[in-house]
Amino acid sequence: MHISSSNNGLITSMFGIGAIIGSLIAAFLSDHFRVRRLVQLLAGVIYTIAGIVFFEADHYYQMLIFKVINGIASGVACTMLYTTVGDVFSANLLGFIVAIIYLCNNISYSIGPICGQKLYELNGVKGIASLVIALGLLEIVLLLTMVEDSLVQKENAPPSHELAIASGSLPELDESGSHSPQTLSKMPANMLSVKDGSGYANEKGESIPIWKLVLQPPVMVSAIAIITFIGIQCTLEGLIPLHLNDKFHHPDDSGVTFVAFGVATIVSVPFVGKVNDWMIKRYGESVRYTLISVGSVFMFLFTLLMALAQRYAVMMVGYVLLAFAISCVFVPSQSAFGDFINYMGSDSMAQSFAISNMSWAIGAIALPPIGTGLYSSAG
């Protein structure tokens, strides 16, 4: 289209804006009308519409429209994805499920650009647009034929503490019909609220407005953690190619660098998810914030290692280790949104994960320009 490369930033921002809009739409529709699968189907429909707009895009403004619509679809889909798993998995299981989702996300990020490049070489934009349309339609078909509404699953499932006892992750009740204080102190928060009805569980069933949710300490801390690590990850994705060229004179190695980061994430995330669930089951919910804090410290140290590295290999080691640190922050912070709502016994699961998804968008939009500005002025 012979458009200045600086306009790429605006296209990326349009996607982020659309993601925020889509997250809010999903939060309102899903929690207000108490439906999950129907809103997931809406995401598939919007993805398909986005592909059609992309297929017909001959002008720059049409590309902007496409990215907004695509962002809306992503905001709806991602919010509902985490909402549905939050509905049915308890605190000592949710971390590993979240890790698997993040694993699939990173696999798709690794193969997507390769597929896109090949399709573009074969048939231009229309080849990529055709794939977007096909995936949107495939999502609709799979949801209609293979997926049950998660609220229906939750309603028909045994209480989470019964499932935990059956699976052996919690001991059975003693002769008096209750758990010992030592056992209760280690029970995940949402299981504890089902068992003894104390604390926030007295408000079970009440919907919490999204503006109140974001002020709750567990949600606020997790949102800040997500903004931080997504902002750092997206900033480095833009700066590493520049750094490789400016300092190490490896302008063609950025692809290999990103693949190494992706592989490190794929390897580390399931392990981190299992450790997260085991520690929450053993030590209780408070250990979640210890994990986030430790991961944040490692993020700082490994980013500093990359900045100070005098050799390409050392910088690569720092980037691979950063992938592990990001996993340590992501898994406990992302699963916190669902665990908190289960603990509260609230009907605001979609609104909670909408905050998470909007945090992703804010980090991706806001921090990369700041990082680029700092790199330009100070390296």
N, C-alpha and C positions, 0 to 999 in steps of 0.2 A: 504493500500500500504506500510505500515511500514515506512513511511517517517517522519522525525523529525517535531514536531509541529511548529518549527520556520519557516518552509517553507510555513505555512499558509499566512504569511505576503506577500510573493512573489506572491502567487495566487491572493490576494486582489489587489496588485499593478498592476498585469496584467489586471485586470478588469478596473482599473482607466486609464491605458494607452490606452486600447481599447476604452474607453468612449471618450477620447480626440480625437483619430483618427476618431471615428464615428461622433463626433460633427463637425469636419472640413469637412468631406465628405458631410454631410447633408447641411452645410452652402454653400459650393461651388455648389453642384448640384441644390439645391432648388432655390437659388438666381440667379445663372447664367442662368439656363434654365427656370426659372419662373414656376416651378411645385412644388406642395406640396404633393398631394396624391400619386404620383408615388414614391416619396422618402419615404413616410410613408410605402408603400408596400415593398420597399427595406428592411426596418427594420424588417418587418414580415418574409421575406425570410431569412435574416441573423439570426434571432432568431431560425428559424427552422433548419438551417444548424448547429448552435451552439448546439442545442439539439441532432442532429444526431452524432456530434463529441463526445458529452458527453456520449451518449448511448454506443459508441464503445470504450470509454476511459479505457484502462487497464494499462496505464503507467503515470508517473508523468508529463512528457513533454506534453502528450495529455491533461491533465488537464489544463496546462498553455495555450495551444492553445485554448481550450474551453473558458477559461476566457477572453482571448483577443477578440475572436469572439463575445462572449456574451457582452463584454463591447462595442464593435463597434455597435452592434445592439441597445444597450441601449443609446449610444450617439446619434445615428440617430433618434431613437424613441422619446427620451426626447426633443431633439432640435426641431423636427417637431411638437411635441405636443404643446409646448408653441408658436411656430411660427404660427400655424394655429389659435389659439385663439387670438394672437396678431394682426393677419390680420383683424379680424372681430369685436373685442370689443374695445370700446373707453376707455379713461382714467378713467371715472367715473363708469365703469363697470368691467374693467379688473381685478382689485384687488380681487373682490369676486370670479371670475372665477378661477384665480390663486389659491385662497384659497381652492376651491373645488378640484382642481387637487392635491394639497398638502395633503388634507384630504384623498383622495383615495389612494395616495401614502403611507400614514401612516397606513391605514387600511390593505393594502397589505403587508406592512412590519410586521404587527402584526400577520396576519394569515399565511403568507408564510412559516416561519420557522416551524410552527406547522404541516402544510400539508407536508412539506419536510421531517420532522422527521418520520411521520407516513408512508409515501411512502417508505422511506429508510428501515424502519423496515419490511415492507411487501415484497419489491422486490429490495432492494439495490439501487444502483445508477441508474439502468435501469428504475425503477419506477419514479424517479424524472425526468430523461431525457425524458421519454414518456410524462410527463406533459408539459415540456418545448416545445417539438415538437408540442403537441396539441394546446398550447396557441399561438405559432407562426402561425400555420395554421388558428386558429380562428381569429387572427388579420387580416390575409390576406382576409378571407371570409367577415368579417365585413366591411373592407375598400372598398372592391369591390361592396358590396351590399347596404351599408347604408350611405356612406360618400361621400360628394361632395368636390372637390378641394376648399380650402378656398379662393384662389385668384379669382375663379369664383364667389363664394359667395360675396366677397368684391366688385367685378366689378358690380354685379347686384343689390347690396344693395343701398339704399338712402345714401347720405352723412351723416356722423356721427352727424353733428349738427342738421340735420333734424330729425334724430331718437331721439336725446335728447329732442328736442322741442315736438315731438309727445308723448314721454313718460312722459313729464312734468318735466324732470330734468333740463331744461333750459327754461326761459321765451321766448315768441315769440318776433319777431322784433317790434320795435316801428313804428310810422307813417313814419319816414324817411327811413325805411328799414334797420336799423342797431341796434345793441345792445348798451346800455349805457356803459360808461367807467366802472361803477361799475360791470355790468354784465360781461363784457369782462375780468375783473381782476379775476373773479372766474371761468371762463370757463376752462376746461381741455385743455392742450396744443395742443393736436391733433385736437380738435374741433376748437380752435382759429385759427390754421393754415389753416383749411379748409375755415373758414369764411373770414379772412381778408388778408391772403397771406403774412403776414409780417415775418420778421426775417428769420429763417432757412427755412421756407416754400418756399422761392424763389428757393430753390434747389430741389423742388419736383420732384421725379422720378429718381434722380441721385443715383447710387449705391455708397456706402461708403465702401472701403476696410476694412477688419476685423482689420488690424493693426492700421488704423486710428480710427475705432470705439472704440477700447479699450482705446484710449487716450482721448476720450470725457469725461468730468467730470461726467455727470450722469451715464455713463456706468462704468467708473472706480470706482466710489464710491460704486455702487451696486455690482460690482464684488468683491471688497475687503470685503464688508459686507457678501456676500455669502461664500467666502473662510473662513472667521472668524467663522460664526455660524455653518457651516458644519464641519469645523475642530474641533470645541469645541464639537459638538454632537458626532462625530465619535471617538474622543479621550476619551470622558466619557464612551462610550459604551464598550471600552476596559478596562478602569481603574476601573469602578464601581464594577465589580465582584471581583477584587483584593482588593479594599477598603473595601467592605462588609466583606470579609474574614479576612483581616489584622486588621481592627479596631473594627468592630462590631460583628465578629464571626457569620455572617449570610451567609455562602457560598452558600446556596440553595435558596436565595431570589432574586437573580439577575433577574430571569424571571419575578417575580412579579413587581420588580422595573421598568423594561422596559415596561411592560404592563401599569403601572400607567402613565409613561411618554407618551406612545402612546395615551391613553385615554384622557389625558390632552390636547394633541395636537389636537385630533379630536374634542374636545369640543370647544377649543379656536379659531381655525383657521377660521371657517366661520364667527364668530363674528368679529374677527380682519379684515377680508376681507371687511365686510360691513362698518365698521368704517373707514377703509382706503379710500374706495370709497366716502363715505359721506364727509370726511374731504377734499379730493382733489376737489370734486365738490364745496364745500363751500369756501375753502380758496386758491385753486389753487395748482399748481404742487410743489411749494417750500415746502409745508407742508410735502411732502413725506420724506424729509431728516431729518425733525424734528422727525418723527415717527421712522426712522431708528436709530437716535441718542438716543432717549429715550429707545428703545428696547435694544440697545447695553449697555447702563448704567445698565439696569435691568439684562441683561445677566451677567455682571460682578458681580453685587451684589448677585445674586442668586447662582452663581458658588462659590463665596466666602463663602456664607452661608453653602453650601454643604461641603466645605473644612474645615470649623471651627466647624461643627456640632459635638457634643459629644454624641448624641443619634441617633439611626437609624431613628426614626420617624421624627426628625428635618431634617436629610439629605434628606429623602423622600419628605418632604414639599418643600425643596429647589429645588429638581429635577423636581417636578411637576410645580413649579412656573417658572423654567427655560424653560419648554415647552411653556408657555405663552409668555415669553420674546423672544424666538426664532421665534415664530409666528409673533410677532410685527416687527421683522427685516426682515423675509422672504417675507411677502406679499408685502410691498412697494418696496423692492429691486428687487424682481423677476419681478413684473409688470412694473418696470421702463424701462426695456429693450424694451418691446413692445411699451410703451407710447412714448419713445424717438424717435423710428423709425417712428411712426405715426406722431409725431410732425415735424420731418424732411421731411416727405413725401418721404422717401427713399425706394429703392428696396432691402434693406439689412436686412430684418426682421430675416431670418434664420441665418445670420452671427452674428446678435446681440444676439440671444438666444444661439448660439453656444458658445459665450463668457461666458454666464451664466452657461451653462452645463460644460464647461471646468473649470470654477471656482469651481463648485461642486467637480469635480475630483481632482483638485489641493488640495483643503481643505482636502478631504478624504485621499489623499496619503501622503501629506507633514506633517500635524500637528500631527496625532496620534503617529508616531515614536518619535517626539519631546516630546510629553506629557508622553509617556512611559519612556523615558530617564530621564525626570525631576522627575517622580514618583519614579523611582528606586533610584535616588540619594537623593531626599529630601522629599519623601512621598507625 
